Amino acid sequence: MKRRLLHLLIALDQLLWVALTLGKGYPDETISAAAWRLERQGKLAGRLLRPLLDAIFAPLERDHCRLSYESELVRAQLPPSYTLDRSTP
């Protein structure tokens, strides 16, 4: 049940990000991952969002936005059936 709730929260987070950016945000990116990416790009939104989100999540996780971004890079949320098996034609 906890995993299902987490999936719903991530989906809502991703939807909110796309809605807040009026469709400009990546549809599979969380607000936290976007905040880290935007801060690295020197964007004001990232410089404002990243410290705020990291502070909110500090009791649960250190460096939340960086970890969220890294999770996106390795596609940690994909189910195993979505991995490419290049050995089969």
N, CA, C and O atoms as a MOPAC input file, in Angstrom:
PM7 MOZYME 1SCF
protein

 N      0.81800 1    -1.20000 1     0.00000 1
 C      0.00000 1     0.00000 1     0.00000 1
 C      0.86300 1     1.26600 1     0.00000 1
 O      0.52100 1     2.25000 1    -0.65500 1
 N      1.99300 1     1.24200 1     0.74100 1
 C      2.87700 1     2.40300 1     0.78100 1
 C      3.45500 1     2.69700 1    -0.60300 1
 O      3.59100 1     3.85700 1    -0.99200 1
 N      3.79000 1     1.64900 1    -1.33700 1
 C      4.36200 1     1.81500 1    -2.67700 1
 C      3.34000 1     2.45700 1    -3.62100 1
 O      3.69100 1     3.32300 1    -4.42200 1
 N      2.08700 1     2.03200 1    -3.52600 1
 C      1.03800 1     2.61400 1    -4.36700 1
 C      0.85300 1     4.09400 1    -4.05300 1
 O      0.67800 1     4.90900 1    -4.95900 1
 N      0.89100 1     4.43500 1    -2.78600 1
 C      0.76500 1     5.83600 1    -2.38800 1
 C      1.94100 1     6.65000 1    -2.92800 1
 O      1.75600 1     7.76500 1    -3.41700 1
 N      3.12900 1     6.09800 1    -2.84000 1
 C      4.30500 1     6.77200 1    -3.37000 1
 C      4.16400 1     6.99500 1    -4.87700 1
 O      4.48500 1     8.07300 1    -5.37700 1
 N      3.68500 1     5.97800 1    -5.60300 1
 C      3.47000 1     6.11000 1    -7.04800 1
 C      2.46900 1     7.22100 1    -7.35500 1
 O      2.67400 1     8.00200 1    -8.28500 1
 N      1.40800 1     7.29400 1    -6.59200 1
 C      0.40700 1     8.35500 1    -6.79900 1
 C      0.99700 1     9.73400 1    -6.52700 1
 O      0.73600 1    10.68000 1    -7.27000 1
 N      1.78400 1     9.84800 1    -5.47300 1
 C      2.40000 1    11.13600 1    -5.14600 1
 C      3.39300 1    11.57100 1    -6.22300 1
 O      3.45100 1    12.74900 1    -6.57300 1
 N      4.16500 1    10.63400 1    -6.74400 1
 C      5.10700 1    10.96100 1    -7.82100 1
 C      4.35200 1    11.39700 1    -9.06700 1
 O      4.74700 1    12.36200 1    -9.72200 1
 N      3.27100 1    10.70000 1    -9.40300 1
 C      2.47000 1    11.06000 1   -10.57700 1
 C      1.87100 1    12.45600 1   -10.42000 1
 O      1.86400 1    13.24200 1   -11.36700 1
 N      1.37300 1    12.75900 1    -9.23500 1
 C      0.82200 1    14.09500 1    -8.99200 1
 C      1.91100 1    15.16200 1    -9.07200 1
 O      1.68300 1    16.24700 1    -9.60600 1
 N      3.07600 1    14.85600 1    -8.55000 1
 C      4.21900 1    15.76200 1    -8.59900 1
 C      4.58000 1    16.07200 1   -10.05300 1
 O      4.77600 1    17.23100 1   -10.41900 1
 N      4.66400 1    15.03000 1   -10.87300 1
 C      5.00200 1    15.21200 1   -12.28700 1
 C      3.93200 1    16.01300 1   -13.01900 1
 O      4.25000 1    16.88600 1   -13.82600 1
 N      2.67400 1    15.72100 1   -12.73900 1
 C      1.56800 1    16.46800 1   -13.34800 1
 C      1.61300 1    17.93200 1   -12.93200 1
 O      1.42900 1    18.82300 1   -13.76100 1
 N      1.85400 1    18.17800 1   -11.66300 1
 C      1.92600 1    19.54600 1   -11.16300 1
 C      3.06200 1    20.31000 1   -11.84000 1
 O      2.90500 1    21.48100 1   -12.18900 1
 N      4.20600 1    19.64800 1   -12.02600 1
 C      5.34200 1    20.30300 1   -12.67400 1
 C      4.97900 1    20.73100 1   -14.10400 1
 O      5.25400 1    21.86200 1   -14.50300 1
 N      4.36600 1    19.82900 1   -14.86400 1
 C      3.98800 1    20.15800 1   -16.24500 1
 C      2.92600 1    21.26100 1   -16.25000 1
 O      2.96100 1    22.15000 1   -17.10000 1
 N      1.99100 1    21.20700 1   -15.31200 1
 C      0.95100 1    22.24100 1   -15.24400 1
 C      1.54800 1    23.59900 1   -14.86600 1
 O      1.19600 1    24.61800 1   -15.46100 1
 N      2.44400 1    23.61600 1   -13.88700 1
 C      3.06900 1    24.87800 1   -13.46100 1
 C      3.89400 1    25.52000 1   -14.57300 1
 O      3.99300 1    26.74500 1   -14.65100 1
 N      4.47700 1    24.70000 1   -15.42100 1
 C      5.30200 1    25.22400 1   -16.51100 1
 C      4.50400 1    25.38800 1   -17.80100 1
 O      5.06300 1    25.68400 1   -18.85700 1
 N      3.19300 1    25.19300 1   -17.70100 1
 C      2.30400 1    25.30700 1   -18.86300 1
 C      2.76400 1    24.41500 1   -20.01300 1
 O      2.74400 1    24.81600 1   -21.17700 1
 N      3.17500 1    23.20800 1   -19.66800 1
 C      3.57000 1    22.22100 1   -20.65900 1
 C      5.02500 1    22.28100 1   -21.07500 1
 O      5.47100 1    21.44300 1   -21.85800 1
 N      5.76400 1    23.23200 1   -20.58100 1
 C      7.17300 1    23.35700 1   -20.95800 1
 C      8.05700 1    22.35900 1   -20.20400 1
 O      9.11700 1    21.97600 1   -20.70000 1
 N      7.63100 1    21.93600 1   -19.01600 1
 C      8.41700 1    20.98600 1   -18.22900 1
 C      8.35100 1    19.59000 1   -18.81800 1
 O      7.41600 1    19.25600 1   -19.54600 1
 N      9.34100 1    18.78200 1   -18.50000 1
 C      9.35400 1    17.40500 1   -18.97500 1
 C      8.28400 1    16.60700 1   -18.23900 1
 O      8.21700 1    16.67800 1   -17.01200 1
 N      7.44400 1    15.84900 1   -18.94500 1
 C      6.30700 1    15.17600 1   -18.31300 1
 C      6.68900 1    14.06100 1   -17.34100 1
 O      5.86500 1    13.66800 1   -16.51500 1
 N      7.90500 1    13.54500 1   -17.41700 1
 C      8.30400 1    12.46800 1   -16.51200 1
 C      9.28100 1    12.95800 1   -15.44800 1
 O      9.97400 1    12.15200 1   -14.82800 1
 N      9.34100 1    14.26600 1   -15.23100 1
 C     10.30000 1    14.84300 1   -14.28700 1
 C      9.56000 1    15.38700 1   -13.06200 1
 O      8.53800 1    16.06000 1   -13.19300 1
 N     10.07800 1    15.09200 1   -11.89100 1
 C      9.48000 1    15.63400 1   -10.67500 1
 C      9.94200 1    17.07200 1   -10.47300 1
 O     10.91900 1    17.51400 1   -11.07800 1
 N      9.23800 1    17.78200 1    -9.63100 1
 C      9.59500 1    19.16900 1    -9.32700 1
 C     10.98900 1    19.22000 1    -8.70600 1
 O     11.77700 1    20.11300 1    -9.01900 1
 N     11.29100 1    18.27600 1    -7.83700 1
 C     12.59800 1    18.25200 1    -7.17300 1
 C     13.73300 1    18.04500 1    -8.16700 1
 O     14.74600 1    18.74200 1    -8.10500 1
 N     13.57400 1    17.09600 1    -9.07800 1
 C     14.60500 1    16.84700 1   -10.08800 1
 C     14.76400 1    18.06800 1   -10.98700 1
 O     15.88100 1    18.44500 1   -11.34400 1
 N     13.65600 1    18.67500 1   -11.34600 1
 C     13.70500 1    19.87500 1   -12.18900 1
 C     14.40400 1    21.01700 1   -11.46100 1
 O     15.16800 1    21.76500 1   -12.07100 1
 N     14.14900 1    21.15500 1   -10.17100 1
 C     14.78300 1    22.22400 1    -9.39300 1
 C     16.29500 1    22.05900 1    -9.40800 1
 O     17.01900 1    23.04000 1    -9.57900 1
 N     16.78100 1    20.84100 1    -9.23400 1
 C     18.22400 1    20.58800 1    -9.27000 1
 C     18.78800 1    20.91400 1   -10.65200 1
 O     19.81400 1    21.58300 1   -10.77100 1
 N     18.09900 1    20.42800 1   -11.70500 1
 C     18.55200 1    20.66700 1   -13.07400 1
 C     18.58200 1    22.15900 1   -13.39100 1
 O     19.54900 1    22.65900 1   -13.96500 1
 N     17.52600 1    22.86000 1   -13.01800 1
 C     17.43500 1    24.29200 1   -13.30300 1
 C     18.48600 1    25.08800 1   -12.53100 1
 O     19.05100 1    26.04500 1   -13.06200 1
 N     18.75000 1    24.70100 1   -11.28600 1
 C     19.79300 1    25.39600 1   -10.52000 1
 C     21.15600 1    25.19800 1   -11.18800 1
 O     21.94600 1    26.13800 1   -11.26700 1
 N     21.43700 1    23.98400 1   -11.66900 1
 C     22.70400 1    23.71100 1   -12.35800 1
 C     22.81800 1    24.54300 1   -13.63900 1
 O     23.92200 1    24.87500 1   -14.07200 1
 N     21.68200 1    24.87400 1   -14.23700 1
 C     21.66900 1    25.69200 1   -15.45700 1
 C     21.70800 1    27.18900 1   -15.13300 1
 O     21.71500 1    28.02100 1   -16.04000 1
 N     21.73400 1    27.52800 1   -13.84800 1
 C     21.80500 1    28.91900 1   -13.42900 1
 C     20.48100 1    29.66300 1   -13.49600 1
 O     20.46100 1    30.89400 1   -13.47700 1
 N     19.38700 1    28.94000 1   -13.57300 1
 C     18.06100 1    29.56700 1   -13.67500 1
 C     17.55700 1    29.99000 1   -12.29100 1
 O     17.79300 1    29.31200 1   -11.29000 1
 N     16.86700 1    31.11300 1   -12.26300 1
 C     16.32800 1    31.65500 1   -11.01400 1
 C     15.36800 1    30.67500 1   -10.33900 1
 O     15.40700 1    30.49700 1    -9.12200 1
 N     14.51500 1    30.04600 1   -11.13300 1
 C     13.55200 1    29.09300 1   -10.56300 1
 C     14.26600 1    28.00100 1    -9.77200 1
 O     13.81100 1    27.61300 1    -8.69600 1
 N     15.37000 1    27.51000 1   -10.29500 1
 C     16.14100 1    26.48200 1    -9.59800 1
 C     16.79000 1    27.00300 1    -8.34000 1
 O     16.81100 1    26.32100 1    -7.31500 1
 N     17.32300 1    28.21800 1    -8.41200 1
 C     17.97500 1    28.80500 1    -7.23500 1
 C     16.97600 1    29.07700 1    -6.11700 1
 O     17.35400 1    29.12100 1    -4.94600 1
 N     15.71100 1    29.25700 1    -6.46600 1
 C     14.67900 1    29.47800 1    -5.44800 1
 C     14.06700 1    28.16200 1    -4.97000 1
 O     13.89100 1    27.95100 1    -3.77000 1
 N     13.74800 1    27.28600 1    -5.91300 1
 C     13.06000 1    26.03500 1    -5.57600 1
 C     13.94000 1    25.01600 1    -4.85600 1
 O     13.51200 1    24.41100 1    -3.87300 1
 N     15.17500 1    24.82400 1    -5.34300 1
 C     16.01700 1    23.76300 1    -4.79100 1
 C     16.25700 1    23.89400 1    -3.29400 1
 O     16.06600 1    22.91500 1    -2.57200 1
 N     16.66900 1    25.06300 1    -2.79000 1
 C     16.87100 1    25.15500 1    -1.33300 1
 C     15.56500 1    24.97000 1    -0.54900 1
 O     15.56200 1    24.37500 1     0.52800 1
 N     14.46800 1    25.47800 1    -1.09300 1
 C     13.16700 1    25.33100 1    -0.42200 1
 C     12.77400 1    23.85900 1    -0.32600 1
 O     12.39600 1    23.38200 1     0.74500 1
 N     12.86300 1    23.14700 1    -1.43500 1
 C     12.48000 1    21.73000 1    -1.43400 1
 C     13.42400 1    20.89400 1    -0.57500 1
 O     12.98000 1    20.00400 1     0.15000 1
 N     14.71400 1    21.17200 1    -0.65300 1
 C     15.66000 1    20.43800 1     0.19400 1
 C     15.37200 1    20.68100 1     1.67400 1
 O     15.51800 1    19.77000 1     2.49000 1
 N     14.96700 1    21.89300 1     2.02400 1
 C     14.62500 1    22.18900 1     3.42600 1
 C     13.35800 1    21.44400 1     3.85100 1
 O     13.28400 1    20.92300 1     4.96400 1
 N     12.37300 1    21.39400 1     2.97300 1
 C     11.11800 1    20.68900 1     3.28800 1
 C     11.38400 1    19.20000 1     3.50800 1
 O     10.83900 1    18.59600 1     4.43200 1
 N     12.21700 1    18.61800 1     2.66400 1
 C     12.47900 1    17.17700 1     2.74000 1
 C     13.63700 1    16.81500 1     3.66700 1
 O     13.94500 1    15.63400 1     3.82600 1
 N     14.28000 1    17.79900 1     4.27700 1
 C     15.44300 1    17.54400 1     5.14200 1
 C     15.18500 1    16.51500 1     6.24300 1
 O     16.06500 1    15.69900 1     6.51600 1
 N     14.00600 1    16.52000 1     6.88800 1
 C     13.78800 1    15.49500 1     7.92200 1
 C     13.74100 1    14.06600 1     7.36900 1
 O     13.95700 1    13.10600 1     8.10800 1
 N     13.46300 1    13.92800 1     6.08200 1
 C     13.34300 1    12.59900 1     5.48200 1
 C     14.57800 1    12.17400 1     4.69500 1
 O     14.93300 1    10.99700 1     4.65500 1
 N     15.22700 1    13.16300 1     4.06500 1
 C     16.30500 1    12.82100 1     3.13900 1
 C     17.22300 1    14.02100 1     2.93700 1
 O     16.76400 1    15.13800 1     2.69600 1
 N     18.50400 1    13.77800 1     3.03900 1
 C     19.47400 1    14.83600 1     2.78000 1
 C     19.71300 1    14.94300 1     1.27100 1
 O     19.74800 1    13.92500 1     0.58000 1
 N     19.87500 1    16.15700 1     0.75700 1
 C     20.10700 1    16.39600 1    -0.67500 1
 C     18.99900 1    15.81100 1    -1.54800 1
 O     19.27200 1    15.16700 1    -2.56200 1
 N     17.76800 1    16.03400 1    -1.15400 1
 C     16.61200 1    15.45300 1    -1.84600 1
 C     16.58800 1    15.76800 1    -3.34000 1
 O     16.37300 1    14.86800 1    -4.15100 1
 N     16.80200 1    17.01000 1    -3.71400 1
 C     16.70500 1    17.39100 1    -5.12900 1
 C     17.80000 1    16.73100 1    -5.96100 1
 O     17.53600 1    16.26000 1    -7.06700 1
 N     19.00700 1    16.69300 1    -5.44900 1
 C     20.09800 1    16.02200 1    -6.17000 1
 C     19.79500 1    14.54200 1    -6.34800 1
 O     19.98400 1    13.99000 1    -7.43100 1
 N     19.32500 1    13.90300 1    -5.28600 1
 C     18.99500 1    12.48000 1    -5.36600 1
 C     17.83900 1    12.22800 1    -6.33000 1
 O     17.82500 1    11.22000 1    -7.03700 1
 N     16.87800 1    13.13600 1    -6.35900 1
 C     15.75900 1    13.01100 1    -7.29900 1
 C     16.24900 1    13.11800 1    -8.73400 1
 O     15.82000 1    12.36100 1    -9.60400 1
 N     17.13900 1    14.05200 1    -8.97300 1
 C     17.70900 1    14.23200 1   -10.31300 1
 C     18.49400 1    12.98500 1   -10.73000 1
 O     18.34400 1    12.49200 1   -11.84800 1
 N     19.32200 1    12.48800 1    -9.82900 1
 C     20.10700 1    11.28800 1   -10.13800 1
 C     19.20400 1    10.08200 1   -10.37300 1
 O     19.50400 1     9.23200 1   -11.21200 1
 N     18.11700 1    10.00900 1    -9.64600 1
 C     17.14300 1     8.93900 1    -9.84600 1
 C     16.53100 1     9.01000 1   -11.24900 1
 O     16.29600 1     7.98300 1   -11.88500 1
 N     16.27900 1    10.22200 1   -11.71600 1
 C     15.76000 1    10.40600 1   -13.07600 1
 C     16.79800 1     9.95600 1   -14.10500 1
 O     16.45100 1     9.32400 1   -15.10300 1
 N     18.07000 1    10.28000 1   -13.86400 1
 C     19.12500 1     9.91800 1   -14.81200 1
 C     19.22900 1     8.41300 1   -15.02600 1
 O     19.42500 1     7.95000 1   -16.15000 1
 N     19.09800 1     7.65800 1   -13.95000 1
 C     19.21800 1     6.20400 1   -14.05900 1
 C     17.85500 1     5.53500 1   -14.24800 1
 O     17.74800 1     4.30800 1   -14.25600 1
 N     16.82600 1     6.35300 1   -14.39700 1
 C     15.46000 1     5.86400 1   -14.63700 1
 C     15.02800 1     4.85000 1   -13.58100 1
 O     14.51100 1     3.77900 1   -13.89900 1
 N     15.25000 1     5.20900 1   -12.33200 1
 C     14.99000 1     4.30900 1   -11.20900 1
 C     13.51500 1     3.93500 1   -11.05700 1
 O     13.20500 1     2.90200 1   -10.46300 1
 N     12.61000 1     4.74400 1   -11.57600 1
 C     11.18600 1     4.45600 1   -11.41600 1
 C     10.63700 1     3.49600 1   -12.47300 1
 O      9.50100 1     3.03700 1   -12.35600 1
 N     11.42000 1     3.19200 1   -13.48900 1
 C     10.93600 1     2.29100 1   -14.52800 1
 C     10.82300 1     0.86900 1   -14.00000 1
 O     11.69700 1     0.40800 1   -13.26500 1
 N      9.76000 1     0.17600 1   -14.36600 1
 C      9.65900 1    -1.23700 1   -13.97900 1
 C     10.68600 1    -2.06400 1   -14.74800 1
 O     11.11400 1    -1.66000 1   -15.82900 1
 N     11.08300 1    -3.20400 1   -14.21000 1
 C     12.10500 1    -4.03800 1   -14.86900 1
 C     11.75700 1    -4.39900 1   -16.32000 1
 O     12.65400 1    -4.55100 1   -17.15000 1
 N     10.49000 1    -4.53500 1   -16.62400 1
 C     10.09100 1    -4.92100 1   -17.98000 1
 C     10.39500 1    -3.83100 1   -19.00400 1
 O     10.31000 1    -4.09300 1   -20.20300 1
 N     10.74300 1    -2.63500 1   -18.58000 1
 C     11.06300 1    -1.53700 1   -19.49300 1
 C     12.53900 1    -1.44900 1   -19.82900 1
 O     12.93600 1    -0.58600 1   -20.61200 1
 N     13.35800 1    -2.31100 1   -19.26400 1
 C     14.78400 1    -2.27000 1   -19.57900 1
 C     14.99600 1    -2.90900 1   -20.94100 1
 O     14.29100 1    -3.84400 1   -21.32100 1
 N     15.96300 1    -2.40000 1   -21.65900 1
 C     16.26000 1    -2.92700 1   -22.98000 1
 C     17.11600 1    -4.18500 1   -22.87600 1
 O     18.14300 1    -4.19700 1   -22.19800 1
 N     16.68600 1    -5.22000 1   -23.54500 1
 C     17.48400 1    -6.43100 1   -23.63600 1
 C     18.02200 1    -6.47600 1   -25.05300 1
 O     17.31800 1    -6.88100 1   -25.97800 1
 N     19.24800 1    -6.06900 1   -25.22100 1
 C     19.83400 1    -5.97400 1   -26.56700 1
 C     20.29800 1    -7.31500 1   -27.10700 1
 O     20.77100 1    -7.39200 1   -28.24100 1
 N     20.17200 1    -8.37100 1   -26.31500 1
 C     20.61400 1    -9.68600 1   -26.79000 1
 C     19.56900 1   -10.36100 1   -27.65800 1
 O     19.88400 1   -11.30400 1   -28.38500 1
 N     18.32100 1    -9.89000 1   -27.59400 1
 C     17.26400 1   -10.48800 1   -28.40000 1
 C     16.94700 1    -9.58300 1   -29.58600 1
 O     16.98500 1    -8.35900 1   -29.45900 1
 N     16.63600 1   -10.17200 1   -30.73000 1
 C     16.33200 1    -9.35600 1   -31.91700 1
 C     15.03000 1    -8.60900 1   -31.80400 1
 O     14.65000 1    -7.88600 1   -32.72600 1

